[in-house]
Amino acid sequence: MIGVPRPLNHVGCFVALATLGLLPAACEPGSGRPETIRITYWTRAWWGDPAQYQDPDADPVPVAEWQRKQIDAFERKHPHIKVDLQTDPGGSGDKIRIAFAGRVPPDVFHGAPDNEFVTWSALGFLEPIDEYLTDADRADIYPAALSTCSYDGSIYAWPLYNHALCMVINRELFRERGLTDRIPGPDARWTFDEFESLARALTFDRDDDGPPDVYGVGMHALDANHIFLTAYLVNHGASVFDDDGRFALGDEPGRRGLTMLRRLIDEGMATPGATGYDYTDMRTLFVQQKVAMYLSSAGILIWAEDQARKNTIDPFDWALVPLPSLEGIEPVSYLTVGTVLVSRQQDKARRDACMALARFITGPVPNRFFWRMASPRRSSPPPEDANLAVMMRQIERSRNFMLPPRRLPDRFNLSKPMQTLYQDALSVPPKAAPDVLLETMDRDINRILSDG
């Protein structure tokens, strides 16, 4: 990551909210009229995706037009605030890093709690939202989302959407294998013993030519989406970081979880070649009905429905269900929170204006249709889709288990050693035993953190 200069003032924080209609107006001296406040907002294409945000009973308009209409509505409500709407290309995030490094960040922008969020919060580059949150806000937003958006005792982000990981299962394959009475339900509490037993039973050779045609479990380790594999370890009781910020995945629960993943491969219950598959490969294998179960995000819902409409896949009976966990371990999902952030402001009037915009962007008026799919609020309309409803219920017992409790060293990218870990552990043959790989990784990462 690009080194970020330390600001002159106190440690600040993150995102965006203010009570609409209660903004104090800055006035021109002696005029009594509100002084115009101009703020820069970096939007992204997905704030306004027609498939997710717009009225499903109306013709969608182009994304840029939709976004401009929302900002126009905000400016009508706050006529003394003018918004310079610009597009942040997103992607690698280089644009926002460079903006912070040059001390010219946008006033309001999109982001997600991650390592950089912790760094920016620790360095005072972001505004805290605590004083802008009402009691009603705190009661309405999922506690897991507020916790994910917090650092060092303050809340730094206003959630726009939440997603939680789920297990995706092919119920037709369960029935084909005589496992109808063992299909996990939408609120299943099932163990890894049950999961492994089902994985074994769902691996079979349909055409009797020797090797299996269908595998019980799909795993992918080629890309940086290591959260899917790490979720298995966390549900064995592992922690990526302990409360002191020490990397702790190599403790006994983590070793136990990685050993299970290795066993799925060694005993032929998982797709061979996990180190050569990425997220899209595994999604393809699932819709081709070559994989009975795999961890995924809710994004597969939108993608699969779109593919079915285009007749590129044959529809079948599949469902989202909760993650399994070790006997005695409370199951936990991985929480993805999309947020809106406010960079540090020099005066209260500008801060209030930025918070008002951030609150509006994450509020129900522009997002009334999207909130049915990925709501950050308990009061939002429940999803009509049964699978989305399952995903939303997982948010109550989910967290961002990759988020460090303290600032990591600049330029340290945890994704790289995590990806290497799973590549080495799941290759055939493995580079080393799971406990050896984790012990080495713990030692190397904790040395970097201590040298920080």
C-alpha positions as CSV (number, residue, x, y, z in Angstrom):
1,M,0.0,0.0,0.0
2,I,1.2,3.5,-0.7
3,G,2.5,5.2,2.4
4,V,0.0,7.7,3.8
5,P,1.2,10.9,5.5
6,R,0.1,11.4,9.1
7,P,-2.5,14.1,9.5
8,L,-1.8,17.0,11.9
9,N,-4.8,16.5,14.2
10,H,-6.5,13.8,16.3
11,V,-7.3,10.3,15.3
12,G,-10.4,10.4,13.2
13,C,-12.7,7.7,11.8
14,F,-14.9,6.6,9.0
15,V,-18.2,6.9,7.2
16,A,-21.3,8.8,7.1
17,L,-24.4,9.8,8.8
18,A,-26.2,12.8,10.1
19,T,-29.7,13.4,11.1
20,L,-31.4,14.6,7.9
21,G,-33.0,18.0,8.3
22,L,-30.9,18.9,11.4
23,L,-27.9,20.3,9.6
24,P,-26.7,23.6,11.0
25,A,-26.4,26.1,8.2
26,A,-23.2,28.0,7.7
27,C,-24.1,31.6,6.9
28,E,-22.5,34.4,5.0
29,P,-21.5,37.2,7.4
30,G,-24.3,39.6,7.9
31,S,-26.6,38.0,5.3
32,G,-28.5,35.5,7.3
33,R,-28.5,33.2,4.2
34,P,-26.9,29.8,4.3
35,E,-23.4,29.7,2.6
36,T,-23.1,27.2,-0.1
37,I,-21.1,24.2,0.9
38,R,-19.5,22.2,-2.0
39,I,-18.4,18.6,-1.3
40,T,-16.9,16.0,-3.6
41,Y,-18.5,12.5,-3.8
42,W,-16.7,9.6,-5.5
43,T,-19.4,7.2,-6.5
44,R,-19.0,3.7,-8.1
45,A,-20.9,2.0,-10.8
46,W,-22.5,-0.4,-8.4
47,W,-24.2,2.4,-6.5
48,G,-27.0,2.5,-9.0
49,D,-26.8,-0.9,-10.8
50,P,-30.2,-1.1,-12.6
51,A,-30.5,-4.8,-11.8
52,Q,-30.3,-4.2,-8.0
53,Y,-31.3,-0.6,-7.2
54,Q,-34.1,0.4,-9.5
55,D,-37.8,-0.3,-9.5
56,P,-38.2,-3.8,-10.9
57,D,-41.6,-2.8,-12.4
58,A,-40.1,0.1,-14.4
59,D,-37.6,0.4,-17.2
60,P,-34.1,1.0,-15.7
61,V,-32.2,4.1,-16.7
62,P,-28.5,4.2,-17.2
63,V,-26.4,4.1,-14.0
64,A,-25.0,7.6,-14.3
65,E,-28.5,9.0,-14.8
66,W,-29.9,7.1,-11.9
67,Q,-27.1,8.4,-9.6
68,R,-27.5,12.0,-10.7
69,K,-31.2,11.8,-10.0
70,Q,-30.5,10.7,-6.4
71,I,-28.0,13.5,-5.9
72,D,-30.5,16.0,-7.3
73,A,-33.0,14.8,-4.7
74,F,-30.5,15.3,-2.0
75,E,-29.6,18.8,-3.1
76,R,-33.3,19.7,-3.2
77,K,-33.6,18.7,0.4
78,H,-30.4,20.6,1.3
79,P,-30.2,23.5,-1.1
80,H,-27.1,25.0,0.6
81,I,-25.1,21.8,-0.2
82,K,-23.8,21.2,-3.8
83,V,-22.3,17.8,-4.7
84,D,-19.6,17.3,-7.2
85,L,-20.4,13.8,-8.4
86,Q,-17.3,11.9,-9.8
87,T,-16.8,8.3,-10.7
88,D,-14.2,6.3,-8.8
89,P,-13.2,3.4,-11.0
90,G,-12.7,1.1,-8.0
91,G,-10.8,-2.0,-8.9
92,S,-7.4,-2.0,-7.2
93,G,-8.2,1.1,-5.2
94,D,-5.1,2.9,-6.4
95,K,-7.0,6.2,-7.0
96,I,-8.1,6.5,-3.4
97,R,-4.7,5.6,-2.1
98,I,-3.0,8.2,-4.2
99,A,-5.6,10.8,-3.2
100,F,-4.9,10.1,0.5
101,A,-1.1,10.1,-0.1
102,G,-1.5,13.5,-1.8
103,R,-3.8,14.8,1.0
104,V,-6.6,15.4,-1.6
105,P,-9.1,12.7,-0.8
106,P,-12.8,13.1,-1.8
107,D,-15.1,14.2,1.0
108,V,-17.4,11.2,0.7
109,F,-16.6,7.9,-1.0
110,H,-17.4,4.2,-1.0
111,G,-15.3,1.5,0.7
112,A,-15.3,-1.6,2.8
113,P,-13.8,-2.4,6.2
114,D,-10.4,-3.9,5.4
115,N,-6.7,-3.4,6.3
116,E,-6.7,0.0,4.7
117,F,-9.8,1.0,6.6
118,V,-7.9,0.2,9.8
119,T,-4.9,2.2,8.7
120,W,-6.8,5.2,7.6
121,S,-8.8,5.2,10.9
122,A,-5.6,4.8,13.0
123,L,-3.9,7.7,11.1
124,G,-6.9,10.0,11.6
125,F,-7.9,10.2,7.9
126,L,-11.5,9.4,8.5
127,E,-14.4,11.0,10.4
128,P,-16.1,9.0,13.2
129,I,-19.9,8.7,12.9
130,D,-20.7,8.0,16.5
131,E,-22.2,11.4,17.3
132,Y,-24.4,11.1,14.2
133,L,-25.9,7.8,15.1
134,T,-29.2,8.0,16.8
135,D,-30.5,5.4,19.3
136,A,-32.9,4.3,16.6
137,D,-30.0,3.9,14.2
138,R,-28.1,1.7,16.6
139,A,-31.2,-0.5,17.3
140,D,-31.9,-0.8,13.5
141,I,-28.5,-1.6,12.2
142,Y,-27.3,-5.2,12.6
143,P,-24.8,-5.3,15.6
144,A,-22.4,-7.4,13.4
145,A,-22.3,-4.6,10.8
146,L,-21.6,-1.9,13.4
147,S,-18.9,-4.1,14.9
148,T,-17.3,-4.6,11.5
149,C,-17.3,-0.9,10.9
150,S,-15.6,-0.1,14.2
151,Y,-12.0,0.5,15.2
152,D,-10.5,1.2,18.6
153,G,-13.8,1.9,20.3
154,S,-15.4,4.1,17.6
155,I,-17.6,3.4,14.6
156,Y,-16.2,4.5,11.3
157,A,-18.6,3.4,8.6
158,W,-22.3,3.7,7.7
159,P,-23.4,0.4,6.1
160,L,-24.9,0.5,2.6
161,Y,-25.3,-3.3,2.3
162,N,-24.5,-6.6,4.0
163,H,-23.7,-10.0,2.6
164,A,-22.9,-13.2,4.4
165,L,-21.4,-16.4,3.1
166,C,-23.6,-19.5,2.9
167,M,-23.2,-23.1,1.9
168,V,-24.8,-23.7,-1.6
169,I,-26.2,-27.2,-2.0
170,N,-27.7,-29.1,-4.9
171,R,-30.8,-30.7,-3.5
172,E,-31.4,-32.8,-6.6
173,L,-28.1,-34.6,-6.0
174,F,-29.1,-35.3,-2.4
175,R,-32.3,-36.9,-3.6
176,E,-30.4,-38.9,-6.3
177,R,-28.2,-40.4,-3.7
178,G,-31.1,-41.3,-1.3
179,L,-30.3,-38.5,1.1
180,T,-33.6,-36.6,1.0
181,D,-34.0,-36.8,4.8
182,R,-30.5,-35.4,5.3
183,I,-30.8,-32.3,3.2
184,P,-29.8,-29.3,5.4
185,G,-32.7,-26.9,5.9
186,P,-32.7,-23.1,5.7
187,D,-31.9,-22.8,9.5
188,A,-29.8,-26.0,9.8
189,R,-27.4,-26.4,12.7
190,W,-25.1,-29.1,11.4
191,T,-21.7,-30.3,12.3
192,F,-18.5,-31.0,10.3
193,D,-19.0,-34.7,11.0
194,E,-22.3,-34.5,9.2
195,F,-20.8,-32.4,6.5
196,E,-18.0,-34.9,5.8
197,S,-20.4,-37.8,5.9
198,L,-22.6,-36.1,3.3
199,A,-19.6,-35.2,1.2
200,R,-18.5,-38.8,1.0
201,A,-22.1,-40.0,0.1
202,L,-22.4,-37.3,-2.6
203,T,-19.2,-38.3,-4.4
204,F,-20.0,-40.8,-7.0
205,D,-19.4,-42.2,-10.5
206,R,-22.6,-41.7,-12.4
207,D,-21.5,-43.3,-15.7
208,D,-19.5,-46.2,-14.2
209,D,-16.3,-45.4,-16.1
210,G,-14.1,-45.3,-12.9
211,P,-13.4,-41.9,-11.5
212,P,-16.2,-39.8,-9.9
213,D,-18.3,-37.6,-12.0
214,V,-19.7,-35.7,-9.0
215,Y,-17.9,-34.6,-5.9
216,G,-19.4,-33.8,-2.6
217,V,-17.5,-30.6,-2.0
218,G,-16.0,-28.0,-4.2
219,M,-13.0,-25.9,-3.1
220,H,-11.0,-23.2,-5.0
221,A,-7.6,-21.8,-4.0
222,L,-6.3,-20.1,-7.1
223,D,-7.5,-16.6,-6.4
224,A,-7.4,-14.2,-3.5
225,N,-10.8,-15.2,-2.2
226,H,-9.3,-17.0,0.7
227,I,-12.2,-16.1,3.0
228,F,-14.1,-19.1,1.7
229,L,-11.4,-21.6,2.9
230,T,-10.7,-19.6,6.0
231,A,-14.4,-19.8,7.0
232,Y,-13.9,-23.6,7.4
233,L,-11.1,-22.9,9.9
234,V,-13.0,-20.3,11.8
235,N,-15.9,-22.7,12.2
236,H,-13.5,-25.1,13.9
237,G,-12.9,-22.3,16.4
238,A,-9.9,-20.6,14.8
239,S,-9.1,-16.9,14.9
240,V,-7.1,-15.1,12.2
241,F,-6.0,-12.5,14.8
242,D,-6.2,-12.6,18.5
243,D,-7.3,-9.6,20.6
244,D,-3.7,-8.4,20.8
245,G,-3.4,-8.3,17.0
246,R,-1.2,-11.5,16.9
247,F,-1.7,-13.7,13.9
248,A,-3.2,-16.8,15.4
249,L,-4.5,-19.0,12.6
250,G,-1.9,-21.6,13.5
251,D,-3.3,-22.3,16.9
252,E,-4.8,-25.8,17.4
253,P,-8.4,-25.0,16.0
254,G,-6.8,-23.6,12.8
255,R,-4.7,-26.7,12.4
256,R,-7.7,-28.9,12.9
257,G,-9.7,-27.0,10.3
258,L,-6.9,-27.1,7.7
259,T,-6.4,-30.8,8.3
260,M,-10.1,-31.4,7.5
261,L,-9.7,-29.6,4.2
262,R,-6.7,-31.7,3.4
263,R,-8.7,-34.9,4.3
264,L,-11.5,-34.0,1.9
265,I,-8.9,-34.0,-0.9
266,D,-6.9,-37.1,0.2
267,E,-10.1,-39.2,0.6
268,G,-11.5,-38.0,-2.8
269,M,-14.5,-36.1,-1.4
270,A,-13.5,-32.8,-2.9
271,T,-12.9,-31.8,-6.5
272,P,-9.3,-32.6,-7.5
273,G,-7.2,-29.7,-8.5
274,A,-8.5,-27.1,-6.0
275,T,-5.3,-25.1,-6.5
276,G,-6.1,-24.6,-10.1
277,Y,-9.7,-23.4,-9.6
278,D,-10.9,-19.9,-8.9
279,Y,-14.3,-18.6,-7.8
280,T,-15.9,-18.6,-11.2
281,D,-14.6,-22.1,-12.0
282,M,-16.2,-23.5,-8.9
283,R,-19.5,-21.6,-9.7
284,T,-19.4,-23.2,-13.2
285,L,-18.8,-26.7,-11.8
286,F,-21.7,-26.2,-9.4
287,V,-24.2,-25.2,-12.1
288,Q,-23.0,-28.1,-14.2
289,Q,-24.0,-30.3,-11.3
290,K,-20.5,-31.7,-10.8
291,V,-20.3,-30.4,-7.3
292,A,-22.9,-31.0,-4.6
293,M,-21.9,-28.4,-2.0
294,Y,-19.6,-25.4,-1.8
295,L,-19.2,-22.1,0.0
296,S,-20.3,-19.0,-1.9
297,S,-21.6,-15.5,-1.6
298,A,-25.2,-14.4,-2.4
299,G,-23.9,-13.1,-5.7
300,I,-24.5,-16.5,-7.1
301,L,-28.2,-15.9,-6.8
302,I,-28.2,-12.9,-9.2
303,W,-25.8,-14.7,-11.6
304,A,-27.6,-18.0,-11.7
305,E,-31.0,-16.3,-12.3
306,D,-29.5,-14.3,-15.1
307,Q,-27.9,-17.4,-16.7
308,A,-31.2,-19.3,-16.5
309,R,-33.0,-16.4,-18.3
310,K,-30.4,-16.6,-21.0
311,N,-30.7,-20.4,-21.2
312,T,-27.0,-20.9,-20.6
313,I,-27.7,-23.2,-17.7
314,D,-30.4,-25.7,-17.0
315,P,-32.3,-24.8,-13.8
316,F,-32.3,-27.3,-10.9
317,D,-33.2,-27.4,-7.3
318,W,-30.5,-25.7,-5.3
319,A,-30.5,-23.7,-2.1
320,L,-28.5,-21.6,0.4
321,V,-28.1,-23.0,3.9
322,P,-26.0,-22.0,6.9
323,L,-22.4,-23.1,7.3
324,P,-21.6,-26.2,9.3
325,S,-19.4,-26.0,12.4
326,L,-17.5,-28.2,14.8
327,E,-19.5,-29.8,17.5
328,G,-19.8,-27.3,20.3
329,I,-18.7,-24.3,18.2
330,E,-21.2,-21.5,17.5
331,P,-21.3,-21.3,13.7
332,V,-20.1,-18.0,12.2
333,S,-20.3,-16.6,8.6
334,Y,-18.1,-14.1,7.0
335,L,-19.7,-10.6,6.8
336,T,-19.1,-8.3,3.8
337,V,-20.2,-4.8,4.5
338,G,-20.3,-2.1,1.8
339,T,-20.1,1.3,3.3
340,V,-19.8,5.0,2.6
341,L,-16.9,7.0,4.3
342,V,-16.3,10.6,5.1
343,S,-12.7,11.9,5.0
344,R,-11.5,14.2,7.8
345,Q,-13.0,17.6,7.6
346,Q,-11.6,21.0,8.9
347,D,-14.9,22.5,10.2
348,K,-18.2,21.3,11.6
349,A,-20.4,22.7,8.8
350,R,-18.5,20.8,6.1
351,R,-18.5,17.6,8.3
352,D,-22.2,17.9,8.9
353,A,-22.8,18.3,5.2
354,C,-20.7,15.3,4.3
355,M,-22.4,13.2,6.9
356,A,-25.8,14.2,5.6
357,L,-24.9,13.1,2.1
358,A,-23.5,9.8,3.4
359,R,-26.6,9.1,5.5
360,F,-28.7,9.8,2.4
361,I,-26.7,7.5,0.2
362,T,-27.0,4.6,2.6
363,G,-30.6,5.4,3.5
364,P,-34.0,3.9,2.4
365,V,-35.0,6.5,-0.1
366,P,-32.5,5.8,-2.9
367,N,-32.1,2.2,-1.9
368,R,-35.6,1.0,-1.2
369,F,-35.4,-1.8,-3.8
370,F,-31.8,-2.8,-3.2
371,W,-32.4,-3.1,0.5
372,R,-34.7,-6.1,-0.1
373,M,-31.6,-8.0,-1.4
374,A,-28.9,-6.9,1.0
375,S,-30.2,-4.7,3.7
376,P,-28.1,-3.1,6.4
377,R,-31.3,-2.5,8.5
378,R,-33.5,-4.8,10.5
379,S,-36.5,-2.7,9.5
380,S,-36.0,-3.1,5.7
381,P,-38.5,-5.2,3.8
382,P,-37.7,-8.9,4.1
383,P,-36.4,-10.6,1.0
384,E,-39.1,-12.2,-1.1
385,D,-36.6,-14.8,-2.3
386,A,-36.3,-17.7,0.2
387,N,-32.5,-18.1,-0.4
388,L,-31.9,-14.4,0.1
389,A,-33.8,-14.7,3.4
390,V,-31.5,-17.5,4.5
391,M,-28.5,-15.3,3.6
392,M,-29.9,-12.3,5.6
393,R,-30.4,-14.5,8.7
394,Q,-26.8,-15.4,8.7
395,I,-25.8,-11.7,9.2
396,E,-27.0,-12.1,12.8
397,R,-24.2,-14.6,13.4
398,S,-21.5,-13.3,11.1
399,R,-18.4,-11.1,11.3
400,N,-15.4,-9.9,9.2
401,F,-12.9,-12.4,10.7
402,M,-10.1,-11.0,8.4
403,L,-10.3,-7.5,9.9
404,P,-7.2,-6.9,12.1
405,P,-7.8,-5.3,15.6
406,R,-4.8,-3.0,15.0
407,R,-3.0,-1.3,12.2
408,L,-0.8,-3.6,10.2
409,P,2.6,-2.5,8.8
410,D,2.4,-0.4,5.6
411,R,2.7,-2.5,2.4
412,F,1.9,-5.7,4.3
413,N,-0.7,-7.6,2.2
414,L,-2.2,-10.5,4.2
415,S,-3.9,-11.9,1.1
416,K,-0.6,-13.1,-0.4
417,P,0.5,-15.4,2.4
418,M,-3.1,-16.6,2.9
419,Q,-3.3,-17.6,-0.8
420,T,0.1,-19.3,-0.6
421,L,-1.0,-21.2,2.5
422,Y,-4.0,-22.8,0.7
423,Q,-2.0,-23.4,-2.4
424,D,0.7,-25.3,-0.4
425,A,-1.8,-27.1,1.8
426,L,-4.2,-28.3,-0.9
427,S,-1.8,-29.1,-3.7
428,V,-1.2,-32.8,-4.6
429,P,1.0,-33.7,-3.0
430,P,1.0,-31.0,-0.3
431,K,4.1,-28.9,0.2
432,A,4.0,-29.8,3.9
433,A,1.6,-31.0,6.6
434,P,-1.1,-28.5,7.7
435,D,0.5,-28.0,11.1
436,V,3.9,-27.3,9.6
437,L,2.5,-24.8,7.1
438,L,0.6,-23.0,9.8
439,E,3.4,-22.9,12.3
440,T,5.7,-21.5,9.6
441,M,3.1,-18.9,8.6
442,D,2.4,-17.9,12.2
443,R,6.1,-17.3,12.8
444,D,6.8,-15.4,9.7
445,I,3.7,-13.1,9.9
446,N,4.1,-12.4,13.6
447,R,7.8,-11.4,13.0
448,I,6.6,-8.9,10.4
449,L,3.9,-7.6,12.8
450,S,6.4,-7.2,15.6
451,D,8.9,-5.4,13.4
452,G,6.0,-3.3,12.0
